[in-house]
Amino acid sequence: MAQSKSVSLIVGCLIALFSVVSVSAVAQSPVDSDSFFYQGVLRVDGELLEGTLDVQFHIYDSDDLNLGTDLGFHSIEGVSISNGIVNAKLAFEPGLFDGSSRWLEVWVKEPSAASYTVIEPMIEIVAVPYALAAKTVASVAFDGDSPVNRLSLWNGSALIPSMVQDDGSQLSVNGVPVIDSNGQWIGDPAGLDGSQGDPGDPGADGADGVSIVGAQVNGDGTLTLLLSDGNIVTTSEVVTGAQGPQGEQGIQGVAGADGADGADGADGADG
């Protein structure tokens, strides 16, 4: 029997399917396959609950008590509550979380009390517990009707075999091997690189280069260059090549004409 009372409930989190939590309580007939972890903060008239209490967790299919149905509950006796914090691993009958909307209502009482106090409001259960529905899919993913080593797709009501098959050594699509055991592509290379395209149009001609149209060696050893763009450049950086080999000796020239008679020499000394 429960006595309704306006009590504040702050839910900390609903997390981690199959998590194990240490609480000073014993869960009644836990069903580990459909269990989840609950943590909340309980207040009565603004005061955090403290001490040892019996707690019941009820699951409804609606937050309207006039329309909703109590689908089941989980009782834990002698729960140690400090600063209002309650932690519990909850377990319900298999199939209770089938993807439909579910609400959680918490009841508490002193161990010696005859009736429970209902904590309001209900809290909608979201996200994590509905991962339980995915276990149903996993349980039929490789049943007798599913092809061996073949990827099957779940369409919401049945498994549809795909064309992708893995025999443990290579991955095949429609019977054609495409990836080996080392993860290397072994399928049709045309699927990775397309055929060579047609040659593109020639690019535009580049600008004409500058050429030397005139040069002059200056008396100071510098070189003045006249360029095709009209600029004149004077530079001393002239590269001199190596000396060439000596040429052959030329033929002897003709004898020159006799020179004029020289002047008479001075007379010698007397004897």
Residue, then its C-alpha position, 0 to 999 in steps of 0.5 A: m500500500a502506498q501513500s501519495k505525498s509531494v516529494s522532490l526527486i532529482v535524478g542524477c543519471l540513468i547510465a550503463l547497462f549491466s553496471v554493478v553498484s555497491v549498495s547496502a541492499v539486496a535486489q529481489s530476483p535480479v534479472d541481469s539481462d534487463s538491468f540498469f543502474y539508477q542514481g537519484v537524489l531524494r528530498v522530503d519537504g525540501e530536506l534531503l533523506e537520510g538513513t536506512l529506507d526500503v525503496q520500490f521502483h515502479i515502471y509505468d507505460s504513461d505518466d498519467l496514473n488514470l491511463g497508465t499501467d504499473l508494468g512491474f516493480h523492483s524492491i530493495e530493502g534496507v537501502s543506506i541513503s546519505n545526503g539524499i543520494v540513492n544508488a541501485k541496480l534495477a532489474f525487471e522482467p525481460g521484454l519490459f523495455d521494448g522501445s515504448s515510452r516508460w516512466l519510473e516512480v519511486w516509493v520509500k518507507e521506513p523499514s518498520a512502516a506499513s505503507y510507502t510514500v510515493i515520490e512525485p513526479m514520475i521520471e521518464i526513462v530515456a536513451v540508455p535502457y532502450a539499448l535493451a531492445a537492441k539485444t533482441v536484434a543481436s540475438v537473431a542476427f545469426d540464427g538458422d535463417s541467416p547465411v553464414n559469414r554474410l552481412s545481414l541488414w535489419n529492416g526493423s522486422a527481419l534480417i535481409p542478407s546483403m551481397v557482402q560476405d566474409d569467409g575469414s580470409q577475404l571480403s567479397v561482394n556478390g561473390v567477387p573478392v575485393i579485400d584480402s586478409n591484410g586489408q589490401w584492395i584486390g578487386d577490379p583496379a578500374g574501380l579505384d582509378g578511371s581510364q586516362g582522359d583525353p589530352g588537354d588543350p595546349g597552354a598559352d605561349g610564354a612571353d619572349g625571352v630577352s636576347i643580346v643584340g649588340a656588345q662592346v668591350n670598353g677600355d676599362g675591361t667592362l662589357t656593355l650589352l645592348l638587349s632586345d628590350g632596349n635596355i643597356v647593361t654594363t658588366s665586368e663579369v666577362v667570362t674568359g675562355a682558356q688560351g687556345p693552342q699555338g698556331e703553326q709557324g708561318i712561311q719565311g718572308v722574302a729578303g728585305a732591300d739592302g740598307a743605305d751605306g753607313a757613315d765612315g768610321a773615325d781615323g785610327a791612331d798614328g803608329 
